[in-house]
Amino acid sequence: FLYHALFVMNADKDVAAAEMIYVYKLAFRLGFSEAMTREFIDLLRDHTSDDMPKDAMLNIIRKYNN
C-alpha cells in the first residue's frame, strides 16, 4: 500500500508538503520508520518511475531490516 502511495505522490513530478505529510502518517501507521520513509520520498523526488534503478527501493528496505 505504501509503495502505491509513494508513486501516486510523485505522479505529477511534484512532491508537495501535504503529500509528504500524508505519506509519513501512512507509513507510521504501517510500521515503517521515519528515516526509511524519508529515504523513499527522497528517492522518488530524485527519480521518475522510468529512470529509477530496479532495486533502489529494495536496497532501502534491506538497509533497515538487517
N, CA, C and O atoms as a Maestro MAE file, in Angstrom:
{
 s_m_m2io_version
 :::
 2.0.0
}

f_m_ct {
 s_m_title
 :::
 protein
 m_atom[264] {
  # First column is atom index #
  i_m_mmod_type
  r_m_x_coord
  r_m_y_coord
  r_m_z_coord
  i_m_residue_number
  s_m_chain_name
  s_m_pdb_residue_name
  s_m_pdb_atom_name
  i_m_atomic_number
  :::
  1 25 0.826 -1.187 0.000 1 A "PHE " " N  " 7
  2 3 0.000 0.000 0.000 1 A "PHE " " CA " 6
  3 2 0.876 1.258 0.000 1 A "PHE " " C  " 6
  4 15 0.599 2.221 -0.715 1 A "PHE " " O  " 8
  5 25 1.935 1.232 0.814 2 A "LEU " " N  " 7
  6 3 2.847 2.379 0.866 2 A "LEU " " CA " 6
  7 2 3.530 2.587 -0.479 2 A "LEU " " C  " 6
  8 15 3.715 3.724 -0.913 2 A "LEU " " O  " 8
  9 25 3.899 1.516 -1.128 3 A "TYR " " N  " 7
  10 3 4.531 1.573 -2.457 3 A "TYR " " CA " 6
  11 2 3.652 2.351 -3.430 3 A "TYR " " C  " 6
  12 15 4.138 3.235 -4.135 3 A "TYR " " O  " 8
  13 25 2.389 2.033 -3.470 4 A "HIS " " N  " 7
  14 3 1.464 2.713 -4.378 4 A "HIS " " CA " 6
  15 2 1.260 4.177 -3.974 4 A "HIS " " C  " 6
  16 15 1.186 5.054 -4.835 4 A "HIS " " O  " 8
  17 25 1.170 4.437 -2.685 5 A "ALA " " N  " 7
  18 3 1.010 5.816 -2.224 5 A "ALA " " CA " 6
  19 2 2.224 6.663 -2.603 5 A "ALA " " C  " 6
  20 15 2.074 7.829 -2.968 5 A "ALA " " O  " 8
  21 25 3.414 6.093 -2.520 6 A "LEU " " N  " 7
  22 3 4.623 6.823 -2.908 6 A "LEU " " CA " 6
  23 2 4.594 7.189 -4.385 6 A "LEU " " C  " 6
  24 15 4.925 8.317 -4.750 6 A "LEU " " O  " 8
  25 25 4.206 6.258 -5.229 7 A "PHE " " N  " 7
  26 3 4.179 6.542 -6.657 7 A "PHE " " CA " 6
  27 2 3.045 7.494 -7.040 7 A "PHE " " C  " 6
  28 15 3.200 8.289 -7.967 7 A "PHE " " O  " 8
  29 25 1.931 7.426 -6.357 8 A "VAL " " N  " 7
  30 3 0.844 8.381 -6.608 8 A "VAL " " CA " 6
  31 2 1.291 9.776 -6.194 8 A "VAL " " C  " 6
  32 15 0.980 10.758 -6.869 8 A "VAL " " O  " 8
  33 25 2.016 9.864 -5.092 9 A "MET " " N  " 7
  34 3 2.525 11.143 -4.625 9 A "MET " " CA " 6
  35 2 3.408 11.804 -5.685 9 A "MET " " C  " 6
  36 15 3.413 13.029 -5.813 9 A "MET " " O  " 8
  37 25 4.139 11.015 -6.426 10 A "ASN " " N  " 7
  38 3 5.086 11.533 -7.409 10 A "ASN " " CA " 6
  39 2 4.528 11.502 -8.830 10 A "ASN " " C  " 6
  40 15 5.272 11.750 -9.779 10 A "ASN " " O  " 8
  41 25 3.271 11.212 -9.000 11 A "ALA " " N  " 7
  42 3 2.687 11.072 -10.339 11 A "ALA " " CA " 6
  43 2 2.778 12.349 -11.155 11 A "ALA " " C  " 6
  44 15 2.972 12.296 -12.370 11 A "ALA " " O  " 8
  45 25 2.642 13.491 -10.507 12 A "ASP " " N  " 7
  46 3 2.707 14.766 -11.227 12 A "ASP " " CA " 6
  47 2 4.117 15.363 -11.233 12 A "ASP " " C  " 6
  48 15 4.301 16.509 -11.642 12 A "ASP " " O  " 8
  49 25 5.096 14.604 -10.790 13 A "LYS " " N  " 7
  50 3 6.513 15.012 -10.740 13 A "LYS " " CA " 6
  51 2 6.756 16.170 -9.776 13 A "LYS " " C  " 6
  52 15 7.795 16.826 -9.849 13 A "LYS " " O  " 8
  53 25 5.813 16.427 -8.877 14 A "ASP " " N  " 7
  54 3 5.954 17.478 -7.885 14 A "ASP " " CA " 6
  55 2 5.476 16.934 -6.549 14 A "ASP " " C  " 6
  56 15 4.295 16.632 -6.378 14 A "ASP " " O  " 8
  57 25 6.395 16.813 -5.607 15 A "VAL " " N  " 7
  58 3 6.053 16.277 -4.298 15 A "VAL " " CA " 6
  59 2 5.734 17.448 -3.372 15 A "VAL " " C  " 6
  60 15 6.629 18.175 -2.941 15 A "VAL " " O  " 8
  61 25 4.469 17.615 -3.078 16 A "ALA " " N  " 7
  62 3 4.019 18.720 -2.226 16 A "ALA " " CA " 6
  63 2 4.171 18.347 -0.751 16 A "ALA " " C  " 6
  64 15 4.223 17.169 -0.398 16 A "ALA " " O  " 8
  65 25 4.240 19.358 0.091 17 A "ALA " " N  " 7
  66 3 4.398 19.142 1.533 17 A "ALA " " CA " 6
  67 2 3.221 18.359 2.112 17 A "ALA " " C  " 6
  68 15 3.412 17.488 2.962 17 A "ALA " " O  " 8
  69 25 2.021 18.661 1.662 18 A "ALA " " N  " 7
  70 3 0.835 17.949 2.163 18 A "ALA " " CA " 6
  71 2 0.886 16.467 1.796 18 A "ALA " " C  " 6
  72 15 0.461 15.616 2.578 18 A "ALA " " O  " 8
  73 25 1.403 16.163 0.617 19 A "GLU " " N  " 7
  74 3 1.536 14.766 0.199 19 A "GLU " " CA " 6
  75 2 2.562 14.041 1.066 19 A "GLU " " C  " 6
  76 15 2.358 12.889 1.449 19 A "GLU " " O  " 8
  77 25 3.656 14.714 1.371 20 A "MET " " N  " 7
  78 3 4.682 14.097 2.215 20 A "MET " " CA " 6
  79 2 4.145 13.821 3.610 20 A "MET " " C  " 6
  80 15 4.415 12.762 4.177 20 A "MET " " O  " 8
  81 25 3.399 14.745 4.162 21 A "ILE " " N  " 7
  82 3 2.816 14.543 5.490 21 A "ILE " " CA " 6
  83 2 1.886 13.338 5.477 21 A "ILE " " C  " 6
  84 15 1.915 12.521 6.398 21 A "ILE " " O  " 8
  85 25 1.065 13.224 4.445 22 A "TYR " " N  " 7
  86 3 0.155 12.084 4.340 22 A "TYR " " CA " 6
  87 2 0.931 10.772 4.281 22 A "TYR " " C  " 6
  88 15 0.578 9.805 4.955 22 A "TYR " " O  " 8
  89 25 1.989 10.743 3.473 23 A "VAL " " N  " 7
  90 3 2.783 9.513 3.336 23 A "VAL " " CA " 6
  91 2 3.484 9.186 4.653 23 A "VAL " " C  " 6
  92 15 3.546 8.016 5.033 23 A "VAL " " O  " 8
  93 25 4.013 10.188 5.361 24 A "TYR " " N  " 7
  94 3 4.637 9.935 6.665 24 A "TYR " " CA " 6
  95 2 3.630 9.334 7.640 24 A "TYR " " C  " 6
  96 15 3.951 8.380 8.348 24 A "TYR " " O  " 8
  97 25 2.416 9.881 7.686 25 A "LYS " " N  " 7
  98 3 1.388 9.351 8.586 25 A "LYS " " CA " 6
  99 2 1.007 7.926 8.217 25 A "LYS " " C  " 6
  100 15 0.864 7.065 9.085 25 A "LYS " " O  " 8
  101 25 0.844 7.686 6.927 26 A "LEU " " N  " 7
  102 3 0.511 6.341 6.462 26 A "LEU " " CA " 6
  103 2 1.619 5.357 6.804 26 A "LEU " " C  " 6
  104 15 1.351 4.268 7.311 26 A "LEU " " O  " 8
  105 25 2.859 5.734 6.531 27 A "ALA " " N  " 7
  106 3 3.992 4.852 6.806 27 A "ALA " " CA " 6
  107 2 4.096 4.545 8.297 27 A "ALA " " C  " 6
  108 15 4.375 3.409 8.678 27 A "ALA " " O  " 8
  109 25 3.874 5.544 9.133 28 A "PHE " " N  " 7
  110 3 3.915 5.338 10.581 28 A "PHE " " CA " 6
  111 2 2.867 4.321 11.010 28 A "PHE " " C  " 6
  112 15 3.144 3.433 11.816 28 A "PHE " " O  " 8
  113 25 1.664 4.456 10.466 29 A "ARG " " N  " 7
  114 3 0.592 3.513 10.821 29 A "ARG " " CA " 6
  115 2 0.880 2.096 10.331 29 A "ARG " " C  " 6
  116 15 0.419 1.118 10.920 29 A "ARG " " O  " 8
  117 25 1.643 1.999 9.253 30 A "LEU " " N  " 7
  118 3 2.005 0.683 8.724 30 A "LEU " " CA " 6
  119 2 3.259 0.104 9.380 30 A "LEU " " C  " 6
  120 15 3.625 -1.041 9.114 30 A "LEU " " O  " 8
  121 25 3.911 0.885 10.229 31 A "GLY " " N  " 7
  122 3 5.061 0.394 10.976 31 A "GLY " " CA " 6
  123 2 6.415 0.701 10.373 31 A "GLY " " C  " 6
  124 15 7.417 0.118 10.787 31 A "GLY " " O  " 8
  125 25 6.470 1.604 9.403 32 A "PHE " " N  " 7
  126 3 7.744 1.978 8.800 32 A "PHE " " CA " 6
  127 2 8.361 3.118 9.606 32 A "PHE " " C  " 6
  128 15 7.650 3.972 10.135 32 A "PHE " " O  " 8
  129 25 9.679 3.123 9.693 33 A "SER " " N  " 7
  130 3 10.359 4.191 10.429 33 A "SER " " CA " 6
  131 2 10.343 5.487 9.627 33 A "SER " " C  " 6
  132 15 10.178 5.487 8.407 33 A "SER " " O  " 8
  133 25 10.521 6.589 10.349 34 A "GLU " " N  " 7
  134 3 10.552 7.895 9.687 34 A "GLU " " CA " 6
  135 2 11.753 8.002 8.747 34 A "GLU " " C  " 6
  136 15 11.642 8.559 7.655 34 A "GLU " " O  " 8
  137 25 12.894 7.472 9.169 35 A "ALA " " N  " 7
  138 3 14.097 7.541 8.340 35 A "ALA " " CA " 6
  139 2 13.930 6.755 7.042 35 A "ALA " " C  " 6
  140 15 14.345 7.212 5.976 35 A "ALA " " O  " 8
  141 25 13.333 5.592 7.132 36 A "MET " " N  " 7
  142 3 13.102 4.773 5.944 36 A "MET " " CA " 6
  143 2 12.128 5.473 5.001 36 A "MET " " C  " 6
  144 15 12.337 5.484 3.788 36 A "MET " " O  " 8
  145 25 11.086 6.046 5.545 37 A "THR " " N  " 7
  146 3 10.110 6.768 4.740 37 A "THR " " CA " 6
  147 2 10.753 7.974 4.070 37 A "THR " " C  " 6
  148 15 10.473 8.261 2.906 37 A "THR " " O  " 8
  149 25 11.609 8.679 4.795 38 A "ARG " " N  " 7
  150 3 12.310 9.830 4.232 38 A "ARG " " CA " 6
  151 2 13.168 9.401 3.037 38 A "ARG " " C  " 6
  152 15 13.218 10.096 2.021 38 A "ARG " " O  " 8
  153 25 13.841 8.256 3.164 39 A "GLU " " N  " 7
  154 3 14.658 7.773 2.047 39 A "GLU " " CA " 6
  155 2 13.800 7.405 0.842 39 A "GLU " " C  " 6
  156 15 14.196 7.664 -0.294 39 A "GLU " " O  " 8
  157 25 12.638 6.809 1.068 40 A "PHE " " N  " 7
  158 3 11.720 6.511 -0.037 40 A "PHE " " CA " 6
  159 2 11.287 7.794 -0.744 40 A "PHE " " C  " 6
  160 15 11.297 7.862 -1.973 40 A "PHE " " O  " 8
  161 25 10.910 8.796 0.024 41 A "ILE " " N  " 7
  162 3 10.458 10.063 -0.558 41 A "ILE " " CA " 6
  163 2 11.591 10.731 -1.327 41 A "ILE " " C  " 6
  164 15 11.383 11.228 -2.433 41 A "ILE " " O  " 8
  165 25 12.788 10.744 -0.747 42 A "ASP " " N  " 7
  166 3 13.940 11.342 -1.433 42 A "ASP " " CA " 6
  167 2 14.241 10.609 -2.732 42 A "ASP " " C  " 6
  168 15 14.564 11.234 -3.742 42 A "ASP " " O  " 8
  169 25 14.138 9.300 -2.706 43 A "LEU " " N  " 7
  170 3 14.367 8.500 -3.913 43 A "LEU " " CA " 6
  171 2 13.377 8.880 -5.011 43 A "LEU " " C  " 6
  172 15 13.759 9.039 -6.170 43 A "LEU " " O  " 8
  173 25 12.116 9.022 -4.643 44 A "LEU " " N  " 7
  174 3 11.102 9.357 -5.633 44 A "LEU " " CA " 6
  175 2 11.205 10.802 -6.103 44 A "LEU " " C  " 6
  176 15 10.825 11.111 -7.232 44 A "LEU " " O  " 8
  177 25 11.707 11.678 -5.265 45 A "ARG " " N  " 7
  178 3 11.918 13.060 -5.711 45 A "ARG " " CA " 6
  179 2 13.066 13.136 -6.716 45 A "ARG " " C  " 6
  180 15 13.046 13.968 -7.623 45 A "ARG " " O  " 8
  181 25 14.069 12.267 -6.554 46 A "ASP " " N  " 7
  182 3 15.238 12.286 -7.424 46 A "ASP " " CA " 6
  183 2 15.043 11.529 -8.726 46 A "ASP " " C  " 6
  184 15 15.764 11.773 -9.694 46 A "ASP " " O  " 8
  185 25 14.074 10.611 -8.768 47 A "HIS " " N  " 7
  186 3 13.878 9.763 -9.942 47 A "HIS " " CA " 6
  187 2 12.408 9.723 -10.333 47 A "HIS " " C  " 6
  188 15 11.523 9.915 -9.499 47 A "HIS " " O  " 8
  189 25 12.165 9.472 -11.602 48 A "THR " " N  " 7
  190 3 10.817 9.142 -12.050 48 A "THR " " CA " 6
  191 2 10.696 7.625 -12.016 48 A "THR " " C  " 6
  192 15 11.688 6.925 -11.813 48 A "THR " " O  " 8
  193 25 9.504 7.125 -12.210 49 A "SER " " N  " 7
  194 3 9.337 5.672 -12.202 49 A "SER " " CA " 6
  195 2 10.050 5.012 -13.374 49 A "SER " " C  " 6
  196 15 10.339 3.816 -13.338 49 A "SER " " O  " 8
  197 25 10.334 5.796 -14.417 50 A "ASP " " N  " 7
  198 3 11.013 5.243 -15.589 50 A "ASP " " CA " 6
  199 2 12.523 5.128 -15.414 50 A "ASP " " C  " 6
  200 15 13.126 4.185 -15.927 50 A "ASP " " O  " 8
  201 25 13.148 6.067 -14.701 51 A "ASP " " N  " 7
  202 3 14.599 6.037 -14.586 51 A "ASP " " CA " 6
  203 2 15.110 5.567 -13.226 51 A "ASP " " C  " 6
  204 15 16.312 5.629 -12.967 51 A "ASP " " O  " 8
  205 25 14.225 5.102 -12.365 52 A "MET " " N  " 7
  206 3 14.636 4.609 -11.060 52 A "MET " " CA " 6
  207 2 15.315 3.244 -11.203 52 A "MET " " C  " 6
  208 15 14.797 2.369 -11.897 52 A "MET " " O  " 8
  209 25 16.464 3.054 -10.556 53 A "PRO " " N  " 7
  210 3 17.102 1.735 -10.588 53 A "PRO " " CA " 6
  211 2 16.146 0.668 -10.050 53 A "PRO " " C  " 6
  212 15 15.405 0.909 -9.097 53 A "PRO " " O  " 8
  213 25 16.172 -0.489 -10.661 54 A "LYS " " N  " 7
  214 3 15.204 -1.542 -10.317 54 A "LYS " " CA " 6
  215 2 15.223 -1.935 -8.857 54 A "LYS " " C  " 6
  216 15 14.166 -2.188 -8.278 54 A "LYS " " O  " 8
  217 25 16.382 -1.992 -8.252 55 A "ASP " " N  " 7
  218 3 16.462 -2.474 -6.878 55 A "ASP " " CA " 6
  219 2 16.648 -1.355 -5.850 55 A "ASP " " C  " 6
  220 15 17.012 -1.633 -4.707 55 A "ASP " " O  " 8
  221 25 16.407 -0.108 -6.226 56 A "ALA " " N  " 7
  222 3 16.631 1.019 -5.320 56 A "ALA " " CA " 6
  223 2 15.743 0.943 -4.078 56 A "ALA " " C  " 6
  224 15 16.220 1.159 -2.964 56 A "ALA " " O  " 8
  225 25 14.474 0.642 -4.256 57 A "MET " " N  " 7
  226 3 13.568 0.561 -3.104 57 A "MET " " CA " 6
  227 2 13.897 -0.655 -2.240 57 A "MET " " C  " 6
  228 15 13.824 -0.589 -1.013 57 A "MET " " O  " 8
  229 25 14.255 -1.752 -2.876 58 A "LEU " " N  " 7
  230 3 14.629 -2.945 -2.112 58 A "LEU " " CA " 6
  231 2 15.894 -2.713 -1.302 58 A "LEU " " C  " 6
  232 15 16.022 -3.222 -0.189 58 A "LEU " " O  " 8
  233 25 16.827 -1.950 -1.853 59 A "ASN " " N  " 7
  234 3 18.051 -1.648 -1.107 59 A "ASN " " CA " 6
  235 2 17.752 -0.847 0.153 59 A "ASN " " C  " 6
  236 15 18.399 -1.046 1.181 59 A "ASN " " O  " 8
  237 25 16.782 0.051 0.082 60 A "ILE " " N  " 7
  238 3 16.384 0.805 1.272 60 A "ILE " " CA " 6
  239 2 15.773 -0.129 2.294 60 A "ILE " " C  " 6
  240 15 16.084 -0.037 3.482 60 A "ILE " " O  " 8
  241 25 14.913 -1.023 1.854 61 A "ILE " " N  " 7
  242 3 14.286 -1.985 2.777 61 A "ILE " " CA " 6
  243 2 15.335 -2.878 3.415 61 A "ILE " " C  " 6
  244 15 15.292 -3.123 4.621 61 A "ILE " " O  " 8
  245 25 16.275 -3.366 2.621 62 A "ARG " " N  " 7
  246 3 17.344 -4.214 3.162 62 A "ARG " " CA " 6
  247 2 18.173 -3.479 4.205 62 A "ARG " " C  " 6
  248 15 18.557 -4.058 5.221 62 A "ARG " " O  " 8
  249 25 18.444 -2.223 3.957 63 A "LYS " " N  " 7
  250 3 19.242 -1.416 4.869 63 A "LYS " " CA " 6
  251 2 18.610 -1.355 6.269 63 A "LYS " " C  " 6
  252 15 19.315 -1.429 7.275 63 A "LYS " " O  " 8
  253 25 17.298 -1.222 6.323 64 A "TYR " " N  " 7
  254 3 16.611 -1.070 7.603 64 A "TYR " " CA " 6
  255 2 16.132 -2.382 8.207 64 A "TYR " " C  " 6
  256 15 15.744 -2.403 9.375 64 A "TYR " " O  " 8
  257 25 16.145 -3.450 7.473 65 A "ASN " " N  " 7
  258 3 15.664 -4.719 8.002 65 A "ASN " " CA " 6
  259 2 16.802 -5.679 8.371 65 A "ASN " " C  " 6
  260 15 16.549 -6.842 8.685 65 A "ASN " " O  " 8
  261 25 18.008 -5.218 8.338 66 A "ASN " " N  " 7
  262 3 19.141 -6.082 8.738 66 A "ASN " " CA " 6
  263 2 19.438 -5.956 10.194 66 A "ASN " " C  " 6
  264 15 20.354 -6.608 10.696 66 A "ASN " " O  " 8
  :::
 }
 m_bond[263] {
  # First column is bond index #
  i_m_from
  i_m_to
  i_m_order
  :::
  1 1 2 1
  2 2 3 1
  3 3 4 2
  4 3 5 1
  5 5 6 1
  6 6 7 1
  7 7 8 2
  8 7 9 1
  9 9 10 1
  10 10 11 1
  11 11 12 2
  12 11 13 1
  13 13 14 1
  14 14 15 1
  15 15 16 2
  16 15 17 1
  17 17 18 1
  18 18 19 1
  19 19 20 2
  20 19 21 1
  21 21 22 1
  22 22 23 1
  23 23 24 2
  24 23 25 1
  25 25 26 1
  26 26 27 1
  27 27 28 2
  28 27 29 1
  29 29 30 1
  30 30 31 1
  31 31 32 2
  32 31 33 1
  33 33 34 1
  34 34 35 1
  35 35 36 2
  36 35 37 1
  37 37 38 1
  38 38 39 1
  39 39 40 2
  40 39 41 1
  41 41 42 1
  42 42 43 1
  43 43 44 2
  44 43 45 1
  45 45 46 1
  46 46 47 1
  47 47 48 2
  48 47 49 1
  49 49 50 1
  50 50 51 1
  51 51 52 2
  52 51 53 1
  53 53 54 1
  54 54 55 1
  55 55 56 2
  56 55 57 1
  57 57 58 1
  58 58 59 1
  59 59 60 2
  60 59 61 1
  61 61 62 1
  62 62 63 1
  63 63 64 2
  64 63 65 1
  65 65 66 1
  66 66 67 1
  67 67 68 2
  68 67 69 1
  69 69 70 1
  70 70 71 1
  71 71 72 2
  72 71 73 1
  73 73 74 1
  74 74 75 1
  75 75 76 2
  76 75 77 1
  77 77 78 1
  78 78 79 1
  79 79 80 2
  80 79 81 1
  81 81 82 1
  82 82 83 1
  83 83 84 2
  84 83 85 1
  85 85 86 1
  86 86 87 1
  87 87 88 2
  88 87 89 1
  89 89 90 1
  90 90 91 1
  91 91 92 2
  92 91 93 1
  93 93 94 1
  94 94 95 1
  95 95 96 2
  96 95 97 1
  97 97 98 1
  98 98 99 1
  99 99 100 2
  100 99 101 1
  101 101 102 1
  102 102 103 1
  103 103 104 2
  104 103 105 1
  105 105 106 1
  106 106 107 1
  107 107 108 2
  108 107 109 1
  109 109 110 1
  110 110 111 1
  111 111 112 2
  112 111 113 1
  113 113 114 1
  114 114 115 1
  115 115 116 2
  116 115 117 1
  117 117 118 1
  118 118 119 1
  119 119 120 2
  120 119 121 1
  121 121 122 1
  122 122 123 1
  123 123 124 2
  124 123 125 1
  125 125 126 1
  126 126 127 1
  127 127 128 2
  128 127 129 1
  129 129 130 1
  130 130 131 1
  131 131 132 2
  132 131 133 1
  133 133 134 1
  134 134 135 1
  135 135 136 2
  136 135 137 1
  137 137 138 1
  138 138 139 1
  139 139 140 2
  140 139 141 1
  141 141 142 1
  142 142 143 1
  143 143 144 2
  144 143 145 1
  145 145 146 1
  146 146 147 1
  147 147 148 2
  148 147 149 1
  149 149 150 1
  150 150 151 1
  151 151 152 2
  152 151 153 1
  153 153 154 1
  154 154 155 1
  155 155 156 2
  156 155 157 1
  157 157 158 1
  158 158 159 1
  159 159 160 2
  160 159 161 1
  161 161 162 1
  162 162 163 1
  163 163 164 2
  164 163 165 1
  165 165 166 1
  166 166 167 1
  167 167 168 2
  168 167 169 1
  169 169 170 1
  170 170 171 1
  171 171 172 2
  172 171 173 1
  173 173 174 1
  174 174 175 1
  175 175 176 2
  176 175 177 1
  177 177 178 1
  178 178 179 1
  179 179 180 2
  180 179 181 1
  181 181 182 1
  182 182 183 1
  183 183 184 2
  184 183 185 1
  185 185 186 1
  186 186 187 1
  187 187 188 2
  188 187 189 1
  189 189 190 1
  190 190 191 1
  191 191 192 2
  192 191 193 1
  193 193 194 1
  194 194 195 1
  195 195 196 2
  196 195 197 1
  197 197 198 1
  198 198 199 1
  199 199 200 2
  200 199 201 1
  201 201 202 1
  202 202 203 1
  203 203 204 2
  204 203 205 1
  205 205 206 1
  206 206 207 1
  207 207 208 2
  208 207 209 1
  209 209 210 1
  210 210 211 1
  211 211 212 2
  212 211 213 1
  213 213 214 1
  214 214 215 1
  215 215 216 2
  216 215 217 1
  217 217 218 1
  218 218 219 1
  219 219 220 2
  220 219 221 1
  221 221 222 1
  222 222 223 1
  223 223 224 2
  224 223 225 1
  225 225 226 1
  226 226 227 1
  227 227 228 2
  228 227 229 1
  229 229 230 1
  230 230 231 1
  231 231 232 2
  232 231 233 1
  233 233 234 1
  234 234 235 1
  235 235 236 2
  236 235 237 1
  237 237 238 1
  238 238 239 1
  239 239 240 2
  240 239 241 1
  241 241 242 1
  242 242 243 1
  243 243 244 2
  244 243 245 1
  245 245 246 1
  246 246 247 1
  247 247 248 2
  248 247 249 1
  249 249 250 1
  250 250 251 1
  251 251 252 2
  252 251 253 1
  253 253 254 1
  254 254 255 1
  255 255 256 2
  256 255 257 1
  257 257 258 1
  258 258 259 1
  259 259 260 2
  260 259 261 1
  261 261 262 1
  262 262 263 1
  263 263 264 2
  :::
 }
}
